[in-house]
Amino acid sequence: MARITAGIGCSHIPVLGFVHDHGRTAEPIFKPAFDGFDWTRRWMREEAKPDVVILVYNDHASAFDMKVIPTFAIGCGESYKPADEGFGPRQVPVVEGHPDLAWHIAQSLILDEFDMTIINEMDVDHGLTVPLTMMYGEVDAWPCKVIPLAVNVVTYPPPSGNRCWALGEAIARAVASFPEDLNVQVWGTGGMSHQLQGPRAGLINREWDNRFLDGLIGESRHLRQIPHVEYLRETGSEGIEMVMWLIMRGALGDNTGILHRHYHVPVSNTALGHIVLEPLAKASAIPAELSDELEAAK
């Protein structure tokens, strides 16, 4: 059967794509942000090698607008082109889907009482392509198939963290019932703390962000009860994107172990967060070799 082997959380800051595409990753202002993904790129290339990534992200008025605002939408198509976000589409590979697994998940979720919107054709913007770039770098083709799962965190009302966690649990049940032997990862993207407009523009809450990252490790159910008003108050208007990380976390089961963690500020006017988790049958202590790295990341 298909199995979920890991979960990844990652900011999808658009400037990261611009910097990568223009060969500026070694510049001092950007290098620390990119260095934190070196471990993950090696791990993805040499060890993890997922067949399919279920990539949870939010669209930025590329596929959806105020005419149509699905709370949860799953891409079931064969492929997805990079969107033109005003400066032409990014020159990155076309995203190849996995329609068989995507349709299986869509059917399972709907029968599990989640009202999914099914999308067969759409372009995908930086919310989806930047995380792929951060994990894989410069490639001729993305090394995995991708199932886009778009979440509305742009227009009120976004889904609750509790509902997102429950959706992750339902995705895990769907994947486990798919008969093909597939190595599947779930990625939650967006965040961390940031606000793009108004008098609080540029807000970054390092303490809250790191507490959230730490909370994803081990038994994490308390995170599903964080109210919307706390995200908005503590992490800015766009910090609500972190509910998408809870879809990833919910898909990993009761307990997780940490493989890698990275936190850096500032990137553009936002905080950058990244974590790699594995599902565990029981809670596990943080490996000794990671303890110093985690403290330094904070």
Phi, psi and omega in degrees: 000165174289152183216143174270117186257342182196160173231143180232134170252139185201132170296150178242045184302123187299328182296335178298320176294317179299313182297316178298313185295336182253016173064035185247016186292339181272355178295142186306327183288334183253337188304316181300327179294315183285328181300329181291353178255359181300315179301314184295320180297319177296316181297318179296320184284320190259333186236304190294304176045060180293145172282321184221139172244125169271108191253109181271124185207175171240140177283146181245059179065030175262312178260330182236155174216196183292350176285325183221120182228083177287140176290313177228127179227133181245132179276122182246015184276176179283324183200164184218125181275150173299137184279152170274111183259023177115343180235022186087154179293148174300144179273067178237164184298153170298141180275121180268130181272180174228081187303323182298310179291321181298315179294323177299315179295316180302313179297315181298317181294319180294318176290340175271011172076028167258127183273087183274144167268130181260126182244124178258339179221126173191157170267154182242137185260197186299336178303331179255322186280330179295314176301322177298318178297317182294329181273331188241342180072213182276114180222155176283330177212143177297134186286357182224160169282153183230133171251108179288136174230103186269137182236137177280105171236023183255318185243136178296137002261132172282163178290155179286159174300324179296317179292323178295316177301314180298324176297319176301317178299319179292324176298318179300318178296321180295314181298317182295339181264002178275128191285339182286144179283102183228140172269112188243136169245154173241128179246133170252128186238175181100180179064184007269228185300130172188151174222132188259353186211168175079185184294341178261014179304134182093002180300132173224130181241087184301317183298314181294316180303313182291326175295322178294314178301314178299324182293340179286345184268133178082222180273120195237015190296339178297335182293332184289347182262002178296123181283157179306319185297330178289317175304313184293316183291316189269333188234006177089170186296329179268355177296342178300342177303339183293345174299336179291332176295333182285338171295314176301312184294320179297330181286346185268354178095193189293322186224150180226154168250153182261136175255327183197150180212142181211133176218134183210137172222151347269160167235117192057236175243035183227170172264144179252125176235147180205133179212146177238124185236155173234145178287141179232148176291325179226159179299144182230144176292156176295129179304142183303323183291345180264346189300313179296320180297318182294318179296319180296324182294336183279000000 
